[in-house]
Amino acid sequence: MEREDTTHNPTGLALYSQAAHRAAREVIYSYSTSFGLATRILGKTIRPHVENIYALVRVADEIVDGSAAEAALVESSVDPGKLLDEFEQETYRAMALGYSTNLVIHAFAQTAREVAIGKDIVEPFFYSMRQDLNQKEHDQASFERYVYGSAEVVGLMCLAVFVHGKQYTKEQKITLVAGARALGAAFQKVNFLRDSSS
């Protein structure tokens, strides 16, 4: 019996990871055509990682501020807070193990493990997602913490992709981190202004 060439036809975990990335990429094109098109300018080695990050962020946002709320109207036992807790814990587990039965989380975990995205910048993201459920008004301090978790750390996750395998001086790293955080914060503040004027 002739063996299958797994170089061109991946099987097992490699095939599963490819399917997970395709699922993550589909999330982008389903929710943001413009963002999906924008990722096309990224290099082929960078693009899949950014897509995997976006998919995790998008699904978490749907739990706290989208489809889960609508599902709760249909089925009262749907609890967005509990679903977010489960999604968060599964994310950490996948980051540690390199595997998840949730395709979007699996895709993100593959990226996180490859480019060294740590729990230290994923945890603030979930904190801010939880604020969307529990806190609608902010003072300056809570607003800054919210923006850091909901936007700045997403910039830091993408930065980890962009700098992976490259060497930078300490000063260059400081500049890159500041730029990534500022860009993420700017996008979030634009969203706040858009939502408050609608």
C-alpha positions in Angstrom: 0.0 0.0 0.0 1.5 3.4 -1.1 1.8 6.0 1.7 0.3 9.4 1.2 2.8 12.3 0.7 2.2 14.4 3.8 4.5 17.1 2.5 1.9 18.2 0.0 -1.1 16.7 1.6 -0.8 17.4 5.4 -2.6 15.1 7.8 -3.3 15.0 11.5 -2.4 18.1 13.5 -1.0 19.9 10.4 -4.2 19.5 8.5 -6.3 20.4 11.5 -4.2 23.6 12.0 -4.7 24.5 8.3 -8.5 24.0 8.7 -8.4 26.2 11.9 -6.7 29.0 10.0 -9.2 28.8 7.2 -12.0 29.2 9.7 -10.2 32.2 11.3 -9.8 33.8 7.9 -13.5 33.3 7.1 -14.3 35.2 10.3 -12.5 38.3 8.9 -14.3 38.2 5.5 -17.7 37.6 7.2 -17.4 40.6 9.6 -15.0 43.1 7.9 -14.5 43.1 4.2 -12.3 46.2 4.4 -10.0 44.6 7.1 -9.8 41.4 5.1 -8.7 43.3 2.0 -6.3 45.3 4.1 -4.5 42.2 5.3 -3.8 41.3 1.6 -0.9 43.9 1.7 0.8 41.9 4.4 3.5 39.4 3.6 2.4 35.8 3.2 4.2 34.7 6.4 2.6 37.6 8.5 -0.9 37.6 7.1 -2.2 34.3 8.6 -1.1 35.3 12.1 -2.9 38.6 11.9 -6.0 36.8 10.7 -5.8 34.4 13.6 -5.5 37.2 16.1 -8.4 39.1 14.5 -10.6 36.0 14.6 -10.1 35.5 18.3 -10.8 39.2 19.1 -13.9 39.2 16.8 -15.5 36.1 18.4 -14.9 37.4 21.9 -16.5 40.7 20.9 -19.5 38.7 19.5 -19.9 37.0 22.9 -20.1 40.3 24.8 -21.6 42.7 22.3 -23.2 40.8 19.5 -24.6 37.4 18.6 -24.6 35.9 22.1 -26.9 38.7 23.3 -29.3 37.9 20.5 -29.1 34.2 21.3 -29.9 35.0 25.0 -33.2 36.5 23.8 -34.1 33.2 22.2 -32.8 30.9 24.9 -32.7 32.3 28.4 -30.0 29.9 29.5 -27.5 31.5 27.2 -25.2 33.5 29.6 -22.7 35.7 27.7 -20.6 36.2 30.9 -20.2 32.4 31.4 -19.5 31.9 27.7 -16.8 34.5 27.9 -15.2 32.8 30.9 -15.2 29.5 29.1 -13.8 31.1 25.9 -11.0 32.8 27.9 -10.0 29.6 29.8 -10.0 27.6 26.6 -7.7 30.2 25.1 -5.2 29.9 27.9 -5.4 26.1 27.8 -4.8 26.1 24.0 -1.8 28.5 24.4 -0.3 26.0 26.9 -1.1 22.8 25.0 -1.0 23.9 21.4 -4.4 22.4 20.7 -8.1 23.3 21.0 -11.4 21.7 19.8 -12.5 25.3 19.1 -11.0 26.1 15.6 -10.6 29.9 16.1 -8.9 29.4 19.5 -6.7 26.7 18.0 -5.6 29.1 15.2 -4.9 31.8 17.7 -2.9 29.5 19.9 -0.8 28.4 17.0 0.1 32.0 16.4 0.6 32.8 20.0 3.0 29.9 20.5 5.0 30.7 17.4 5.5 34.4 17.9 5.5 34.4 21.7 2.3 36.2 22.6 2.0 35.6 26.3 -0.9 35.5 28.7 0.3 38.8 30.1 -1.2 40.6 27.0 -4.1 38.3 26.4 -5.5 38.6 30.0 -6.0 42.4 29.8 -8.0 41.9 26.6 -10.4 39.5 28.3 -10.6 41.9 31.2 -11.8 44.7 28.9 -14.2 42.4 27.1 -15.8 41.6 30.5 -16.1 45.4 31.1 -18.3 45.5 28.0 -20.7 43.2 29.9 -20.5 44.9 33.3 -19.5 48.5 33.0 -20.9 51.0 30.5 -19.5 54.2 32.0 -15.9 55.0 32.8 -13.8 57.5 34.7 -10.4 58.4 33.2 -8.5 55.6 34.9 -11.0 52.8 34.0 -11.3 54.1 30.5 -7.5 54.0 30.0 -7.4 50.4 31.4 -10.3 49.5 29.1 -8.6 50.9 26.0 -5.4 49.2 26.9 -7.1 45.8 27.1 -9.5 46.2 24.2 -7.2 47.9 21.7 -3.6 48.5 22.7 -2.9 44.9 23.5 -4.3 43.8 20.1 -1.7 46.1 18.6 0.9 44.4 20.8 -0.2 41.0 19.6 0.2 42.1 16.0 3.5 43.7 16.8 4.7 40.3 18.1 4.0 38.9 14.7 5.8 41.8 12.8 9.0 41.6 14.9 9.2 37.8 15.2 12.6 36.6 14.3 14.1 40.1 13.9 16.6 41.8 16.1 16.0 45.3 17.5 17.8 47.5 20.0 16.2 48.3 23.3 15.4 51.8 22.1 13.8 50.5 18.9 11.7 48.1 20.9 10.4 50.9 23.1 9.5 52.9 20.1 7.7 50.0 18.4 5.7 49.1 21.5 4.6 52.7 22.0 3.6 52.9 18.3 1.6 49.7 18.4 -0.2 50.8 21.6 -1.0 54.3 20.2 -2.4 52.9 17.0 -4.6 50.4 18.8 -5.8 53.2 21.1 -6.5 55.6 18.3 -8.8 53.0 16.5 -10.6 52.3 19.8 -11.2 56.0 20.5 -12.6 56.5 16.9 -15.0 53.6 17.6 -16.1 55.3 20.9 -16.8 58.6 19.0 -18.7 56.7 16.3 -20.8 54.8 18.8 -21.6 57.9 20.9 -22.7 59.9 17.8 -24.9 57.2 16.4 
